[in-house]
């Protein structure tokens, strides 16, 4: 339908401190090789893009963002910034009880979104 697709992966702010303490430190080299958080985010964005391209989406209609923030709020803010027509988000869960309860991020997006939200639930065997 000529739609644009933007994937948005929000890395919780609490993870930033962990990354800055050396998650990307190469082991076994003479001098440690530290990968900057921005490089890690760019690499992850590229991996998401390759996944979408492998699914058959047009390269000129796909963009990917990986950002730090509070996930629910960041998704709602990105929806406004990108003038999105729809949010499609996944959530894992199994069983009747877990399905009946939405996660906090999903709840925040459903409450704050100004466009339709499609939540895909990855279920376990029942």
C-alpha positions in Angstrom: 0.0 0.0 0.0 3.0 2.3 -0.2 3.2 2.6 3.6 6.4 3.5 5.4 7.5 1.3 8.2 9.7 2.5 11.1 10.9 0.1 13.7 11.5 1.6 17.1 13.5 -0.2 19.7 13.6 1.6 23.0 16.4 0.6 25.3 15.4 1.5 28.9 17.4 4.4 30.4 18.6 2.1 33.2 20.5 0.1 30.6 22.6 3.2 29.6 24.7 3.0 32.8 25.4 -0.7 32.1 26.5 0.1 28.5 28.8 2.9 29.6 30.5 0.6 32.1 31.9 -1.6 29.3 29.4 -3.9 27.7 31.2 -3.3 24.4 34.7 -4.0 25.7 36.7 -6.5 23.5 38.4 -9.2 25.4 41.8 -10.6 24.4 43.2 -7.6 22.6 46.4 -5.8 23.7 44.4 -2.7 24.4 40.7 -2.9 25.3 38.5 -2.0 22.4 35.4 -0.1 23.6 32.4 0.2 21.4 30.5 3.5 22.0 26.8 3.2 22.9 26.0 5.1 19.7 27.8 2.5 17.6 25.9 -0.3 19.4 22.6 1.5 18.7 23.5 1.9 15.0 24.4 -1.7 14.7 21.1 -2.8 16.3 19.1 -0.5 14.0 20.9 -2.0 11.0 20.0 -5.5 12.2 16.3 -4.5 12.5 16.4 -3.0 9.0 17.9 -6.2 7.6 15.1 -8.2 9.3 12.5 -6.1 7.6 14.2 -6.3 4.2 14.4 -10.1 4.5 10.6 -10.0 5.1 10.2 -8.4 1.7 9.7 -4.7 2.6 11.1 -2.1 0.2 14.4 -0.6 1.3 13.3 3.0 0.6 10.2 2.6 2.8 12.0 1.2 5.8 13.7 3.1 8.6 14.9 1.9 12.0 15.5 3.8 15.2 17.1 2.5 18.5 16.9 5.0 21.3 17.3 5.3 25.0 14.3 6.3 27.1 11.3 5.1 29.0 9.7 2.7 26.6 6.0 3.6 26.8 6.6 7.3 26.8 9.2 7.1 24.0 6.9 5.0 21.8 4.0 7.5 22.2 6.4 10.5 21.6 7.8 8.8 18.5 4.3 8.2 17.1 3.7 12.0 17.3 7.1 12.9 15.9 6.7 10.4 13.0 3.0 11.2 12.3 2.4 7.5 12.5 -1.0 6.1 11.4 -0.7 3.0 13.4 1.4 1.3 16.1 2.1 -2.4 15.9 3.8 -3.7 19.0 4.6 -7.1 20.3 4.3 -8.5 23.8 5.2 -11.9 25.1 2.9 -13.8 27.5 1.3 -17.1 28.0 -1.8 -18.4 29.6 -5.1 -16.8 30.4 -3.9 -14.8 33.4 -0.9 -13.2 31.6 -3.1 -12.4 28.5 -5.7 -10.7 30.7 -3.0 -8.4 32.2 -1.3 -6.1 29.8 2.3 -5.1 30.5 3.0 -1.6 31.8 4.6 -0.5 28.5 1.6 -1.8 26.5 -0.8 -0.1 28.9 1.0 3.2 28.6 1.0 3.1 24.8 -2.7 2.1 24.7 -3.5 5.1 27.0 -1.3 7.6 25.3 -1.5 6.8 21.6 -3.4 9.1 19.3 -3.7 6.4 16.6 -4.8 2.8 16.5 -2.6 0.2 18.3 -2.3 -3.4 17.3 -0.8 -5.6 20.0 0.5 -8.9 18.9 0.8 -11.4 21.8 3.3 -14.1 21.6 1.6 -16.9 23.5 2.7 -20.1 25.0 1.0 -23.4 24.8 -2.3 -23.8 26.6 
